[in-house]
Amino acid sequence: MQHDKKQLEILLIQYFRESYVDFPKGILKPSESPDFIVQMKNRHDLGIELTRLNPANAEPLDDKGSYEIEARERLIERTRELFEQTSQLKLFVKFLFSENQKINSEQEIMRTVQLVNEIRKTVKNRNGNAFFKETIPESKLPKGLESVLIVNHPLMELSIWERANNLGVSNNVVDDIRKSIHKKDQKLQIYQKQRLNYYWLLVFTDRLRGVKNFNLANKIINHKFESQFQQVFLFDLIKSDIYRLI
C-alpha cells in the first residue's frame, strides 16, 4: 500500500512541477518526511510535503445521492475495464461529474462506449514512457460529465480511475485548507530533522469546489493563511490551477 501511495505522489509532484513555472531547477528525489527533496543548483535543499485537501465540512449524502454515486462508480469501472482490454497504460484518471445532469441507467452502455472511445483518441499518440497530462473538455464528453483529467507517469504500476471530489464537497473550503495546513505544521519538526534549507507544503484537491461556490477562488486568495512552511500551495488538479497561499 505504501509503494502504491508513493507512485501516486511521484505522479502528483511531477504534475505540479510541470504546471508551476517557478518550480526550482534541480534533482527531484522521493523521500519520507517530507515526501520529496529537491537538490537545487545552488546546493540548497528544498523539502516538499504533499497532502490532500480533506473536506471535513462535507455534507452527508441522502439516498438519492447514494444511488447517483453508485451509477457514476459503475460507469467509471466499466470504462476502465473496456479501455484496459486494449491498452497497457496505467493511468491516473479523474472524472468530474455535473451536478445538474444525472446518469440515466438506460443510456449507461452508450455513454461508456462514447467515453472509452474519447479516452482512447486522447491518448492515442502520446508516449506512454513519458509523463503527460490531458484534459477532455465537456464538449467531447457524454452528458453528465464536465471534464476528464488523464495523467500518465511511466513509473505507475497501477491504474487509478475515480470520481473527482470523491471525499465530498465542502461547506467551508477556507476552514478545510486551514486545518490541512495546521495538521502538517504539527509534523514540521519531524521534517526539519532532515536539516534542509527550505520546506514547502503542497495541498492538492481534485477540483476546487464548495457548496457555496461564489467567488471561492477570490475568497481563498484574499484570506490570510498562516504556516511555518516557507511556502504553501493549493493545487486544483482538474484545472491545473495553482494558488500560492503563503
Beta strands, then each sheet from edge to edge (+ up, - down):
strand 1: 26-30
strand 2: 36-40
strand 3: 45-52
strand 4: 91-97
strand 5: 132-137
strand 6: 145-152
strand 7: 160-163
strand 8: 198-205
strand 9: 231-236
strand 10: 241-244
sheet 1: 1+ 2- 3+ 8+ 9+ 10-
sheet 2: 5+ 6- 4+ 7+
end
